[in-house]
Structure formats: C-alpha cells, structure tokens
C-alpha cells in the first residue's frame, strides 16, 4: 500500500481503477487499423525507392516499432520521415499509439541503397 496514494485499492492491493487488459477483439481491431494505416503510407515511401515495415506493436502500451528499408538507409531525411511523417500520422489517427520507435535497415549496401532512390524530395534550408 502506498501511503501517499489517494487511489482506492482492491483486496489484492492494486488500484481499483487500474486498466483491465484489452479483449482479443480490441487487440485485433487495433492491429488491423495499424496495418491499414501502414499500408496507406507505404506508397509514399516506395515512390522514393524505400519501404516501410511494421516490426512490432504493443497494443496495450501503444508502442509501435517500424523500420525504413531500401533507399531510406542512405537518405539524409529518413529520421525526419520517421518522426515528422510516420509517427505524426500514427499518433494522429490512432489515439492508442503513445510512441513510435524504429530506424533504418542498415544491412543494405549503401551504394545499392543510393541507387534505389530517386531523390524526389530535397529539403531547402
């Protein structure tokens, strides 16, 4: 028991309003919605020779792990794509997403990666 807590407790000492786990239907619905949004974003990344892969998703905590592949591994703006694009879209459209983590597939040869991209976007500073 936490003496500073104002939360009511149950018989087993846990907070009475602690969240109950999701049902299988809720988990399935969340994963389906996530998969649909990833599929909507993929063509934009593929247009520049890359790809977006869903690596893992914890629908209970809201943490989603993605990976940028292909030409993205040599792209200077891949971290901006991940944060400004993928994370923003997922958090805007799925209220349960709390964090998006990930990176680029570094197993691709940098010269091959560079040859895959068309470089359609060049940031101006």
N, CA, C and O atoms as a MOPAC input file, in Angstrom:
PM7 MOZYME 1SCF
protein

 N      0.84600 1    -1.18500 1     0.00000 1
 C      0.00000 1     0.00000 1     0.00000 1
 C      0.88200 1     1.23600 1     0.00000 1
 O      1.84800 1     1.32000 1     0.75900 1
 N      0.54900 1     2.18700 1    -0.84800 1
 C      1.28200 1     3.44400 1    -0.93800 1
 C      0.60100 1     4.45600 1    -0.02600 1
 O     -0.54200 1     4.83700 1    -0.27800 1
 N      1.28900 1     4.90000 1     1.03700 1
 C      0.64100 1     5.81900 1     1.97500 1
 C      0.31200 1     7.17700 1     1.35600 1
 O     -0.57700 1     7.87200 1     1.84800 1
 N      1.00900 1     7.56800 1     0.28700 1
 C      0.76000 1     8.85900 1    -0.35500 1
 C     -0.32300 1     8.79000 1    -1.41700 1
 O     -0.75100 1     9.82500 1    -1.92900 1
 N     -0.77100 1     7.59300 1    -1.75600 1
 C     -1.73600 1     7.42100 1    -2.83000 1
 C     -3.14600 1     7.74300 1    -2.34800 1
 O     -3.52500 1     7.38900 1    -1.23200 1
 N     -3.91000 1     8.41000 1    -3.19000 1
 C     -5.32000 1     8.67000 1    -2.90100 1
 C     -6.22100 1     7.72900 1    -3.68900 1
 O     -7.44600 1     7.82700 1    -3.61900 1
 N     -5.60100 1     6.80400 1    -4.44900 1
 C     -6.34300 1     5.84300 1    -5.25400 1
 C     -6.97100 1     4.79500 1    -4.34100 1
 O     -6.30000 1     4.28300 1    -3.44500 1
 N     -8.25100 1     4.46500 1    -4.55200 1
 C     -8.84100 1     3.35200 1    -3.80000 1
 C     -8.18600 1     2.04300 1    -4.22800 1
 O     -7.78700 1     1.88000 1    -5.38100 1
 N     -8.08200 1     1.12300 1    -3.29000 1
 C     -7.42500 1    -0.14300 1    -3.59500 1
 C     -8.40500 1    -1.29600 1    -3.51200 1
 O     -9.42700 1    -1.22700 1    -2.82800 1
 N     -8.06000 1    -2.37000 1    -4.23600 1
 C     -8.83800 1    -3.59900 1    -4.17000 1
 C     -8.24900 1    -4.47600 1    -3.08600 1
 O     -7.28300 1    -4.09100 1    -2.42700 1
 N     -8.82200 1    -5.65100 1    -2.89800 1
 C     -8.35000 1    -6.57100 1    -1.85900 1
 C     -6.90700 1    -7.01300 1    -2.07500 1
 O     -6.19200 1    -7.28100 1    -1.11000 1
 N     -6.47000 1    -7.09300 1    -3.33600 1
 C     -5.11000 1    -7.57100 1    -3.59600 1
 C     -4.08200 1    -6.43700 1    -3.58700 1
 O     -2.91900 1    -6.67200 1    -3.91700 1
 N     -4.48500 1    -5.20000 1    -3.21400 1
 C     -3.54100 1    -4.10200 1    -3.08900 1
 C     -3.31500 1    -3.30000 1    -4.35700 1
 O     -2.50100 1    -2.37700 1    -4.35500 1
 N     -4.01700 1    -3.62700 1    -5.45100 1
 C     -3.84700 1    -2.86900 1    -6.69100 1
 C     -4.86700 1    -1.74400 1    -6.73500 1
 O     -5.89600 1    -1.80200 1    -6.06100 1
 N     -4.58400 1    -0.73500 1    -7.51800 1
 C     -5.51100 1     0.38800 1    -7.64900 1
 C     -6.82600 1    -0.09800 1    -8.22800 1
 O     -6.84100 1    -0.90700 1    -9.15500 1
 N     -7.93700 1     0.39700 1    -7.68100 1
 C     -9.25700 1    -0.06400 1    -8.10800 1
 C     -9.56500 1     0.31200 1    -9.55100 1
 O    -10.28700 1    -0.40900 1   -10.24100 1
 N     -9.02200 1     1.43300 1   -10.01000 1
 C     -9.31900 1     1.83600 1   -11.38300 1
 C     -8.18400 1     1.50000 1   -12.34000 1
 O     -8.06600 1     2.11100 1   -13.40200 1
 N     -7.35500 1     0.53900 1   -11.97500 1
 C     -6.27900 1     0.11100 1   -12.86800 1
 C     -6.90100 1    -0.44500 1   -14.14000 1
 O     -7.90400 1    -1.15500 1   -14.07700 1
 N     -6.31500 1    -0.12900 1   -15.30700 1
 C     -6.92000 1    -0.57800 1   -16.55700 1
 C     -6.93200 1    -2.09200 1   -16.67900 1
 O     -5.96600 1    -2.77700 1   -16.34200 1
 N     -8.04100 1    -2.58300 1   -17.16600 1
 C     -8.17700 1    -4.01500 1   -17.41300 1
 C     -7.65000 1    -4.26200 1   -18.81700 1
 O     -7.82900 1    -3.42300 1   -19.69900 1
 N     -6.99500 1    -5.41200 1   -19.04000 1
 C     -6.42400 1    -5.72100 1   -20.34400 1
 C     -7.45200 1    -5.68600 1   -21.45800 1
 O     -8.65600 1    -5.79300 1   -21.22500 1
 N     -6.95300 1    -5.53400 1   -22.66900 1
 C     -7.81700 1    -5.49800 1   -23.84300 1
 C     -8.34300 1    -6.88600 1   -24.17200 1
 O     -7.70200 1    -7.89500 1   -23.87600 1
 N     -9.49800 1    -6.92100 1   -24.77600 1
 C    -10.02900 1    -8.19800 1   -25.24600 1
 C     -9.31000 1    -8.56400 1   -26.54700 1
 O     -8.63900 1    -7.73000 1   -27.15500 1
 N     -9.45800 1    -9.79400 1   -26.95100 1
 C     -8.85200 1   -10.23100 1   -28.21500 1
 C     -9.41500 1    -9.44600 1   -29.38800 1
 O     -8.69100 1    -9.13200 1   -30.33300 1
 N    -10.69900 1    -9.13000 1   -29.33300 1
 C    -11.32000 1    -8.35400 1   -30.40500 1
 C    -10.72700 1    -6.94900 1   -30.48200 1
 O    -10.47400 1    -6.43500 1   -31.57100 1
 N    -10.50700 1    -6.33400 1   -29.32100 1
 C     -9.91700 1    -4.98900 1   -29.29300 1
 C     -8.47800 1    -5.01400 1   -29.81500 1
 O     -8.06900 1    -4.13700 1   -30.57600 1
 N     -7.72500 1    -6.02000 1   -29.40000 1
 C     -6.34700 1    -6.15700 1   -29.90700 1
 C     -6.35200 1    -6.32400 1   -31.41800 1
 O     -5.58400 1    -5.67300 1   -32.12600 1
 N     -7.21700 1    -7.19700 1   -31.90500 1
 C     -7.31300 1    -7.43700 1   -33.34300 1
 C     -7.71300 1    -6.18600 1   -34.10800 1
 O     -7.17300 1    -5.91000 1   -35.18000 1
 N     -8.65400 1    -5.42900 1   -33.56200 1
 C     -9.10600 1    -4.20200 1   -34.21800 1
 C     -7.97500 1    -3.17500 1   -34.26900 1
 O     -7.79100 1    -2.50000 1   -35.28200 1
 N     -7.21800 1    -3.05900 1   -33.17500 1
 C     -6.09600 1    -2.11600 1   -33.14900 1
 C     -5.01300 1    -2.51100 1   -34.14900 1
 O     -4.48700 1    -1.66000 1   -34.86600 1
 N     -4.68300 1    -3.79300 1   -34.19700 1
 C     -3.66300 1    -4.24900 1   -35.14800 1
 C     -4.12300 1    -4.07800 1   -36.58900 1
 O     -3.32900 1    -3.72300 1   -37.46000 1
 N     -5.40400 1    -4.32900 1   -36.84100 1
 C     -5.93300 1    -4.15700 1   -38.19900 1
 C     -5.88800 1    -2.69400 1   -38.62300 1
 O     -5.52000 1    -2.38800 1   -39.75700 1
 N     -6.25800 1    -1.79500 1   -37.72500 1
 C     -6.22000 1    -0.36100 1   -38.03300 1
 C     -4.78400 1     0.09500 1   -38.26900 1
 O     -4.51800 1     0.87000 1   -39.18700 1
 N     -3.86700 1    -0.38200 1   -37.44800 1
 C     -2.45100 1    -0.03900 1   -37.61300 1
 C     -1.93400 1    -0.53900 1   -38.95500 1
 O     -1.26200 1     0.19900 1   -39.67500 1
 N     -2.23900 1    -1.77900 1   -39.29500 1
 C     -1.80900 1    -2.34400 1   -40.57000 1
 C     -2.35500 1    -1.57400 1   -41.75700 1
 O     -1.65300 1    -1.37100 1   -42.74800 1
 N     -3.60900 1    -1.14400 1   -41.66100 1
 C     -4.22600 1    -0.36700 1   -42.74500 1
 C     -3.52100 1     0.96700 1   -42.94700 1
 O     -3.29000 1     1.38400 1   -44.08200 1
 N     -3.18200 1     1.63100 1   -41.86000 1
 C     -2.51600 1     2.93400 1   -41.97500 1
 C     -1.09300 1     2.76700 1   -42.49900 1
 O     -0.62900 1     3.58100 1   -43.29800 1
 N     -0.39700 1     1.72100 1   -42.05800 1
 C      0.95100 1     1.45200 1   -42.58600 1
 C      0.86300 1     1.23400 1   -44.09400 1
 O      1.68600 1     1.75600 1   -44.84600 1
 N     -0.12400 1     0.47100 1   -44.53500 1
 C     -0.29000 1     0.20700 1   -45.97000 1
 C     -0.61700 1     1.47700 1   -46.75400 1
 O     -0.23100 1     1.60100 1   -47.91700 1
 N     -1.32100 1     2.41500 1   -46.13000 1
 C     -1.60700 1     3.69400 1   -46.78100 1
 C     -0.34600 1     4.55100 1   -46.93400 1
 O     -0.21700 1     5.30400 1   -47.90000 1
 N      0.57400 1     4.43600 1   -45.98500 1
 C      1.79900 1     5.24300 1   -46.01700 1
 C      2.88100 1     4.65200 1   -46.92400 1
 O      3.71400 1     5.39200 1   -47.44700 1
 N      2.88100 1     3.35600 1   -47.11400 1
 C      3.94800 1     2.69300 1   -47.86400 1
 C      4.16500 1     3.23700 1   -49.27300 1
 O      5.31900 1     3.42300 1   -49.66200 1
 N      3.11900 1     3.50300 1   -50.06200 1
 C      3.37300 1     4.00200 1   -51.42100 1
 C      4.17400 1     5.30700 1   -51.46200 1
 O      4.96400 1     5.51600 1   -52.38200 1
 N      3.97800 1     6.17600 1   -50.48500 1
 C      4.73500 1     7.43000 1   -50.45300 1
 C      6.21800 1     7.16500 1   -50.23400 1
 O      7.06500 1     7.82200 1   -50.84000 1
 N      6.53200 1     6.21000 1   -49.37600 1
 C      7.93400 1     5.85800 1   -49.11600 1
 C      8.50300 1     5.08300 1   -50.30500 1
 O      9.65600 1     5.28200 1   -50.68700 1
 N      7.69500 1     4.20500 1   -50.88200 1
 C      8.13700 1     3.41200 1   -52.03100 1
 C      8.39900 1     4.26800 1   -53.26200 1
 O      9.20400 1     3.89500 1   -54.11600 1
 N      7.73300 1     5.40300 1   -53.36200 1
 C      7.92800 1     6.29000 1   -54.51000 1
 C      9.36600 1     6.80800 1   -54.58700 1
 O      9.84200 1     7.17700 1   -55.66100 1
 N     10.04900 1     6.83200 1   -53.44400 1
 C     11.44200 1     7.27200 1   -53.41300 1
 C     12.40700 1     6.09500 1   -53.28200 1
 O     13.57400 1     6.29000 1   -52.94400 1
 N     11.93500 1     4.88400 1   -53.54400 1
 C     12.80400 1     3.71800 1   -53.53200 1
 C     12.96100 1     3.04300 1   -52.18800 1
 O     13.78800 1     2.14300 1   -52.03900 1
 N     12.18600 1     3.46100 1   -51.21200 1
 C     12.27200 1     2.85500 1   -49.88700 1
 C     11.06000 1     1.99800 1   -49.60000 1
 O     10.27100 1     1.68200 1   -50.49100 1
 N     10.92800 1     1.63200 1   -48.35600 1
 C      9.75700 1     0.89100 1   -47.91400 1
 C      9.59800 1     1.08600 1   -46.41900 1
 O     10.53600 1     1.49000 1   -45.73200 1
 N      8.42300 1     0.80100 1   -45.92500 1
 C      8.09000 1     0.93300 1   -44.51600 1
 C      7.59300 1    -0.41000 1   -44.03000 1
 O      6.64700 1    -0.96500 1   -44.58800 1
 N      8.22800 1    -0.93700 1   -42.99000 1
 C      7.84400 1    -2.24100 1   -42.45500 1
 C      7.44600 1    -2.10300 1   -40.98800 1
 O      8.11400 1    -1.41800 1   -40.21400 1
 N      6.36700 1    -2.75400 1   -40.62500 1
 C      5.94100 1    -2.82600 1   -39.23300 1
 C      6.71000 1    -3.97100 1   -38.59200 1
 O      6.56700 1    -5.12200 1   -39.00300 1
 N      7.52100 1    -3.66600 1   -37.59300 1
 C      8.34000 1    -4.67600 1   -36.92500 1
 C      7.60300 1    -5.26900 1   -35.73100 1
 O      7.56100 1    -6.48800 1   -35.56600 1
 N      7.02400 1    -4.41200 1   -34.90100 1
 C      6.32400 1    -4.88500 1   -33.70700 1
 C      5.33100 1    -3.82200 1   -33.26800 1
 O      5.49100 1    -2.63800 1   -33.56600 1
 N      4.30100 1    -4.26500 1   -32.55200 1
 C      3.33400 1    -3.32700 1   -31.98400 1
 C      2.81000 1    -3.89800 1   -30.67800 1
 O      2.32900 1    -5.03000 1   -30.62500 1
 N      2.91000 1    -3.10500 1   -29.63600 1
 C      2.33200 1    -3.47500 1   -28.35300 1
 C      1.06200 1    -2.65400 1   -28.19400 1
 O      1.11600 1    -1.48500 1   -27.81100 1
 N     -0.07200 1    -3.26100 1   -28.48500 1
 C     -1.33300 1    -2.52600 1   -28.47500 1
 C     -1.78700 1    -2.18000 1   -27.06300 1
 O     -2.66800 1    -1.33800 1   -26.89100 1
 N     -1.20400 1    -2.81200 1   -26.05500 1
 C     -1.52200 1    -2.49100 1   -24.65500 1
 C     -0.84900 1    -1.19600 1   -24.23000 1
 O     -1.48900 1    -0.33700 1   -23.62400 1
 N      0.44100 1    -1.04500 1   -24.54400 1
 C      1.19300 1     0.14700 1   -24.13400 1
 C      1.19900 1     1.23600 1   -25.19700 1
 O      1.49500 1     2.39100 1   -24.89200 1
 N      0.87800 1     0.89200 1   -26.43100 1
 C      0.84200 1     1.86800 1   -27.50700 1
 C      2.17500 1     2.10700 1   -28.19200 1
 O      2.31900 1     3.07900 1   -28.93300 1
 N      3.15100 1     1.24100 1   -27.95900 1
 C      4.46800 1     1.40100 1   -28.58000 1
 C      4.49600 1     0.61900 1   -29.89600 1
 O      4.20800 1    -0.57700 1   -29.93400 1
 N      4.85200 1     1.33100 1   -30.97300 1
 C      4.90100 1     0.74100 1   -32.30200 1
 C      6.33500 1     0.84600 1   -32.81100 1
 O      6.95600 1     1.90400 1   -32.71500 1
 N      6.85900 1    -0.25600 1   -33.35300 1
 C      8.21100 1    -0.25600 1   -33.91000 1
 C      8.12500 1    -0.47100 1   -35.41800 1
 O      7.52600 1    -1.43700 1   -35.89200 1
 N      8.73600 1     0.45000 1   -36.15800 1
 C      8.76000 1     0.36600 1   -37.61400 1
 C     10.19600 1     0.45300 1   -38.10500 1
 O     11.10400 1     0.83400 1   -37.36600 1
 N     10.37900 1     0.09000 1   -39.36700 1
 C     11.70400 1     0.16900 1   -39.96900 1
 C     11.57900 1     0.71000 1   -41.38700 1
 O     10.74300 1     0.25900 1   -42.17000 1
 N     12.42900 1     1.68700 1   -41.70000 1
 C     12.52500 1     2.20000 1   -43.05700 1
 C     13.55500 1     1.35900 1   -43.78500 1
 O     14.64000 1     1.11000 1   -43.25700 1
 N     13.23000 1     0.91900 1   -44.98600 1
 C     14.09800 1    -0.00100 1   -45.71700 1
 C     14.43600 1     0.55600 1   -47.09100 1
 O     13.93000 1     1.60400 1   -47.49500 1
 N     15.30000 1    -0.16200 1   -47.80200 1
 C     15.66000 1     0.20200 1   -49.16800 1
 C     16.47600 1     1.47900 1   -49.22300 1
 O     17.45000 1     1.63500 1   -48.48700 1
 N     16.07700 1     2.38800 1   -50.09200 1
 C     16.81800 1     3.63300 1   -50.27800 1
 C     16.82900 1     4.49100 1   -49.02200 1
 O     17.64600 1     5.40500 1   -48.91200 1
 N     15.96400 1     4.22400 1   -48.09900 1
 C     15.90100 1     5.01300 1   -46.86300 1
 C     17.18500 1     4.90400 1   -46.04100 1
 O     17.50800 1     5.80800 1   -45.27100 1
 N     17.91600 1     3.80100 1   -46.20300 1
 C     19.11400 1     3.63400 1   -45.38400 1
 C     20.22200 1     4.60100 1   -45.75700 1
 O     21.13400 1     4.81900 1   -44.96000 1
 N     20.16900 1     5.19000 1   -46.95100 1
 C     21.17100 1     6.18400 1   -47.31100 1
 C     20.57400 1     7.58200 1   -47.43900 1
 O     21.25200 1     8.51000 1   -47.87900 1
 N     19.32800 1     7.73100 1   -47.06400 1
 C     18.63700 1     9.00600 1   -47.21700 1
 C     18.90800 1     9.91300 1   -46.02100 1
 O     18.80800 1     9.49300 1   -44.86800 1
 N     19.24700 1    11.14900 1   -46.31600 1
 C     19.56600 1    12.11200 1   -45.26200 1
 C     18.33800 1    12.52800 1   -44.45600 1
 O     18.48400 1    12.98400 1   -43.32100 1
 N     17.15100 1    12.38700 1   -44.99800 1
 C     15.95100 1    12.82100 1   -44.29100 1
 C     15.12900 1    11.65100 1   -43.73400 1
 O     13.95100 1    11.82000 1   -43.41700 1
 N     15.73700 1    10.48000 1   -43.61600 1
 C     14.96400 1     9.32700 1   -43.14100 1
 C     14.48600 1     9.51800 1   -41.70500 1
 O     13.38200 1     9.08400 1   -41.37400 1
 N     15.27900 1    10.15200 1   -40.84500 1
 C     14.81500 1    10.36500 1   -39.47200 1
 C     13.65500 1    11.35700 1   -39.44800 1
 O     12.75800 1    11.24000 1   -38.61200 1
 N     13.66600 1    12.32500 1   -40.35200 1
 C     12.54100 1    13.26600 1   -40.45400 1
 C     11.29500 1    12.55200 1   -40.94600 1
 O     10.18800 1    12.83100 1   -40.48500 1
 N     11.47600 1    11.62500 1   -41.88900 1
 C     10.34100 1    10.83400 1   -42.38200 1
 C      9.74400 1    10.02700 1   -41.24800 1
 O      8.52300 1     9.92900 1   -41.12300 1
 N     10.59500 1     9.45200 1   -40.42600 1
 C     10.12700 1     8.62200 1   -39.32300 1
 C      9.38900 1     9.45100 1   -38.28400 1
 O      8.30100 1     9.07200 1   -37.85100 1
 N      9.96400 1    10.57200 1   -37.88200 1
 C      9.34600 1    11.37800 1   -36.83600 1
 C      8.24200 1    12.27800 1   -37.36800 1
 O      7.13700 1    12.28800 1   -36.82700 1
 N      8.52700 1    13.02900 1   -38.41600 1
 C      7.56900 1    14.00100 1   -38.92300 1
 C      6.45100 1    13.39400 1   -39.73500 1
 O      5.37700 1    13.98300 1   -39.85600 1
 N      6.68700 1    12.23100 1   -40.28700 1
 C      5.67300 1    11.58600 1   -41.10600 1
 C      5.01300 1    10.42900 1   -40.40500 1
 O      3.85000 1    10.51100 1   -40.00800 1
 N      5.74700 1     9.35600 1   -40.25200 1
 C      5.17800 1     8.10400 1   -39.72700 1
 C      4.62400 1     8.28900 1   -38.31400 1
 O      3.46800 1     7.96100 1   -38.04900 1
 N      5.44700 1     8.81300 1   -37.41200 1
 C      4.99000 1     8.95600 1   -36.02700 1
 C      3.80800 1     9.92200 1   -35.93600 1
 O      2.83100 1     9.63900 1   -35.24200 1
 N      3.88700 1    11.04000 1   -36.61800 1
 C      2.80500 1    12.02400 1   -36.56500 1
 C      1.49800 1    11.43000 1   -37.06700 1
 O      0.45400 1    11.60500 1   -36.43800 1
 N      1.54500 1    10.73300 1   -38.18700 1
 C      0.32800 1    10.15500 1   -38.76100 1
 C     -0.25500 1     9.08700 1   -37.84500 1
 O     -1.46100 1     9.06900 1   -37.60200 1
 N      0.59000 1     8.20000 1   -37.33700 1
 C      0.08000 1     7.13400 1   -36.46400 1
 C     -0.53200 1     7.69800 1   -35.18700 1
 O     -1.59300 1     7.25000 1   -34.75300 1
 N      0.13400 1     8.67800 1   -34.58700 1
 C     -0.39200 1     9.24700 1   -33.34300 1
 C     -1.65100 1    10.07000 1   -33.58400 1
 O     -2.52700 1    10.11500 1   -32.72100 1
 N     -1.75800 1    10.72200 1   -34.74300 1
 C     -2.96100 1    11.48800 1   -35.06500 1
 C     -4.15800 1    10.58000 1   -35.33300 1
 O     -5.27900 1    10.88900 1   -34.93100 1
 N     -3.92000 1     9.46800 1   -36.00800 1
 C     -5.04200 1     8.61900 1   -36.43800 1
 C     -5.39600 1     7.50100 1   -35.47300 1
 O     -6.51300 1     6.98300 1   -35.50300 1
 N     -4.45500 1     7.12500 1   -34.61900 1
 C     -4.71000 1     6.04900 1   -33.65600 1
 C     -4.45200 1     6.59800 1   -32.25500 1
 O     -3.30100 1     6.76500 1   -31.85100 1
 N     -5.52200 1     6.87700 1   -31.51700 1
 C     -5.36000 1     7.50700 1   -30.21400 1
 C     -4.62800 1     6.63700 1   -29.19400 1
 O     -4.16400 1     7.15100 1   -28.17700 1
 N     -4.51700 1     5.35400 1   -29.43800 1
 C     -3.84100 1     4.46100 1   -28.50300 1
 C     -2.32900 1     4.42600 1   -28.71300 1
 O     -1.61300 1     3.91600 1   -27.85100 1
 N     -1.82200 1     4.95000 1   -29.82600 1
 C     -0.37700 1     4.95500 1   -30.07500 1
 C      0.26600 1     6.03500 1   -29.21200 1
 O     -0.09200 1     7.21000 1   -29.29800 1
 N      1.21900 1     5.62200 1   -28.38000 1
 C      1.89500 1     6.54700 1   -27.48000 1
 C      3.31100 1     6.86500 1   -27.93100 1
 O      3.84600 1     7.92800 1   -27.61400 1
 N      3.92000 1     5.93900 1   -28.67400 1
 C      5.31100 1     6.12800 1   -29.08400 1
 C      5.58100 1     5.31100 1   -30.34400 1
 O      5.09200 1     4.19000 1   -30.49000 1
 N      6.36100 1     5.88700 1   -31.24700 1
 C      6.79400 1     5.17500 1   -32.44300 1
 C      8.32200 1     5.14300 1   -32.41300 1
 O      8.97600 1     6.18500 1   -32.37300 1
 N      8.87100 1     3.94500 1   -32.43300 1
 C     10.32800 1     3.78000 1   -32.42600 1
 C     10.73000 1     3.05200 1   -33.69200 1
 O      9.92100 1     2.37600 1   -34.32700 1
 N     11.97900 1     3.20100 1   -34.04200 1
 C     12.45200 1     2.49800 1   -35.22100 1
 C     13.66600 1     3.16400 1   -35.80500 1
 O     14.27600 1     4.04200 1   -35.19500 1
 N     13.99600 1     2.74300 1   -36.96200 1
 C     15.16500 1     3.27500 1   -37.63500 1
 C     15.18800 1     2.77000 1   -39.05200 1
 O     14.15700 1     2.43700 1   -39.63700 1
 N     16.39300 1     2.72000 1   -39.59300 1
 C     16.55300 1     2.26300 1   -40.96800 1
 C     17.22600 1     0.90600 1   -40.99100 1
 O     17.94400 1     0.53300 1   -40.06400 1
 N     16.98500 1     0.18300 1   -42.05700 1
 C     17.61800 1    -1.11800 1   -42.26800 1
 C     19.04400 1    -0.86800 1   -42.72800 1
 O     19.27500 1    -0.49300 1   -43.87800 1
 N     19.99900 1    -1.07500 1   -41.83100 1
 C     21.39900 1    -0.78900 1   -42.14300 1
 C     22.11900 1    -1.97800 1   -42.76400 1
 O     23.32500 1    -1.92000 1   -43.00100 1
 N     21.38500 1    -3.05800 1   -43.02600 1
 C     22.02000 1    -4.22000 1   -43.63400 1
 C     22.17500 1    -4.06000 1   -45.14200 1
 O     22.87300 1    -4.84500 1   -45.78400 1
 N     21.52300 1    -3.04300 1   -45.70800 1
 C     21.59100 1    -2.81100 1   -47.14900 1
 C     22.90200 1    -2.10700 1   -47.48200 1
 O     23.32000 1    -1.18700 1   -46.77900 1
 N     23.54700 1    -2.54900 1   -48.56100 1
 C     24.76900 1    -1.92000 1   -49.04000 1
 C     24.47400 1    -0.45000 1   -49.36000 1
 O     23.50600 1    -0.16900 1   -50.06700 1
 N     25.27800 1     0.49300 1   -48.86200 1
 C     24.98700 1     1.90900 1   -49.09400 1
 C     24.93300 1     2.29700 1   -50.57500 1
 O     24.14300 1     3.16100 1   -50.95300 1
 N     25.74700 1     1.68100 1   -51.40100 1
 C     25.72600 1     2.00500 1   -52.82500 1
 C     24.45400 1     1.48300 1   -53.48600 1
 O     23.87400 1     2.14500 1   -54.34700 1
 N     24.02700 1     0.29400 1   -53.07600 1
 C     22.76900 1    -0.24400 1   -53.58600 1
 C     21.61000 1     0.62600 1   -53.11600 1
 O     20.71300 1     0.95200 1   -53.89400 1
 N     21.63400 1     0.99900 1   -51.83900 1
 C     20.58800 1     1.84000 1   -51.28900 1
 C     20.49200 1     3.15700 1   -52.04700 1
 O     19.39600 1     3.61200 1   -52.37600 1
 N     21.61300 1     3.75500 1   -52.31700 1
 C     21.63800 1     5.03000 1   -53.03100 1
 C     21.07700 1     4.89000 1   -54.44100 1
 O     20.41000 1     5.79300 1   -54.94400 1
 N     21.34900 1     3.75800 1   -55.07100 1
 C     20.87300 1     3.56300 1   -56.43900 1
 C     19.37600 1     3.29100 1   -56.50100 1
 O     18.76800 1     3.44200 1   -57.56000 1
 N     18.77000 1     2.89200 1   -55.38300 1
 C     17.34100 1     2.59000 1   -55.35900 1
 C     16.47800 1     3.84700 1   -55.35200 1
 O     15.37800 1     3.85400 1   -55.90400 1
 N     16.97500 1     4.90000 1   -54.73200 1
 C     16.16000 1     6.10100 1   -54.55900 1
 C     16.19400 1     7.02700 1   -55.74400 1
 O     17.16200 1     7.08000 1   -56.50200 1
 N     15.10600 1     7.75500 1   -55.88100 1
 C     15.00300 1     8.73700 1   -56.95300 1
 C     15.24800 1    10.14800 1   -56.44000 1
 O     15.44000 1    11.07600 1   -57.22500 1
 N     15.23900 1    10.30600 1   -55.12700 1
 C     15.50400 1    11.61800 1   -54.55000 1
 C     14.49000 1    12.65500 1   -54.93900 1
 O     14.86000 1    13.76700 1   -55.31600 1
 N     13.21900 1    12.32500 1   -54.85800 1
 C     12.17600 1    13.24500 1   -55.26000 1
 C     12.04900 1    14.45200 1   -54.35100 1
 O     11.50600 1    15.47600 1   -54.76300 1
 N     12.53400 1    14.35400 1   -53.13100 1
 C     12.40300 1    15.45900 1   -52.18200 1
 C     13.78500 1    15.89100 1   -51.74200 1
 O     14.59500 1    15.08200 1   -51.29000 1
 N     14.04100 1    17.18100 1   -51.88100 1
 C     15.29900 1    17.75000 1   -51.40400 1
 C     14.94600 1    18.89400 1   -50.48500 1
 O     14.36800 1    19.88600 1   -50.93200 1
 N     15.28300 1    18.78200 1   -49.19600 1
 C     14.90500 1    19.85100 1   -48.26800 1
 C     15.69100 1    21.12300 1   -48.55500 1
 O     16.85700 1    21.07500 1   -48.94800 1
 N     15.03600 1    22.25700 1   -48.35500 1
 C     15.72300 1    23.52800 1   -48.50400 1
 C     15.86500 1    24.16400 1   -47.13500 1
 O     14.90400 1    24.23600 1   -46.36800 1
 N     17.05000 1    24.61700 1   -46.83800 1
 C     17.30900 1    25.19800 1   -45.52100 1
 C     17.62900 1    26.65900 1   -45.65100 1
 O     17.87700 1    27.32900 1   -44.64800 1

